[in-house]
Amino acid sequence: MTLRPAAVHRAVIWLLAANTAVFLLAGTFQHGPAGYRALVFDYLSLQPQQVVLHGWIWQLVTYSFIHAGFWHWFGNIDWHLDVRFGL
């Protein structure tokens, strides 16, 4: 089974949209109590010791949606647009 280019493009667009939504949502935690931001990043960013020792396997997926700041997010989005779409 092969994926049609249009289906791949749609999937990439959805992933880019999800990344942007999570980035904006995580940004709201920066203005709240410091504990919220630490809690979100501790649970969602990839920490191999937590995955191996405590079974936090969701981090294998959620880490790709967590960004350290605007330029980190922008660089990832720019890379995807360049590699996937040649823009």
N, C-alpha and C positions, 0 to 999 in steps of 0.2 A: 504494500500500500504506500503510495507516495502522496505527499501533501501538495496541493496546488499552491502556486505562489500567492494567489489572492488570500487563501486561507492562512498562510504563514504571515502575510502582512497584517491581516486582521488580528491574529494572535499577538503579534508584536505591538500593535497599536493598543490593544487591551492591557498588555503588560506595562507599557509606558504610562497609560492612564492610571493604572493601579499604583505604580510607583509614585506618580505625581500626587495622587490622592493621599497616600500614606505619608509622603513627605510633608504635605500641607497639614495633615492631621497631627503628625509628630511635632510640627512647628508650634502648634497650639500649646503643647506641653512645656515648651521653653519659657512661656510667660506665666506658667503656674508654679506651684511649689516645686522646689528642686527635687524632692522625693519622687514626684510623678515622672519627671524626665528620666531619672536614674532607673526607676521601676520599668518603664517602657523599654529603655535600651538594654537593661540587664536581661529582660525576658525575651526580647525579639532579636537582638544582635547575636551573631554566632560566637559562642564561647565553647570551644571543643571540650573542655573539662566538664562543663555542665551537661553536654550531650552524652559523653561517655560515662561519667560517674553518676549522673542523676536522671538520665533518660529524657532530656529536654529535646526530643527529636524535631519538634516544630521549628527549632532554630535553623535547621537545614534548609528550610524554605523561607522563613521570615527575614533572615539576614539580608536577602537581596532587596528588600523593601526599605531598609533602614539606611539613612545617609547622614554623614557627619555635618553637613551644612549645604548651603546653596550651591557652591562650586563643585562639591562632590556629586550632588544630584545632577547638576547641569552637565558635568563631564560624562556621566553615565548615559544621560539622555542623548547628548551629542554623539557619543560613540555608537549607540544603537542606531540612531538615524543615519549616520555615515556608513556603518557596516551593512546594515540591513536594507537601506533604501538608496544608498549612494547620494544622499543629499548633502 
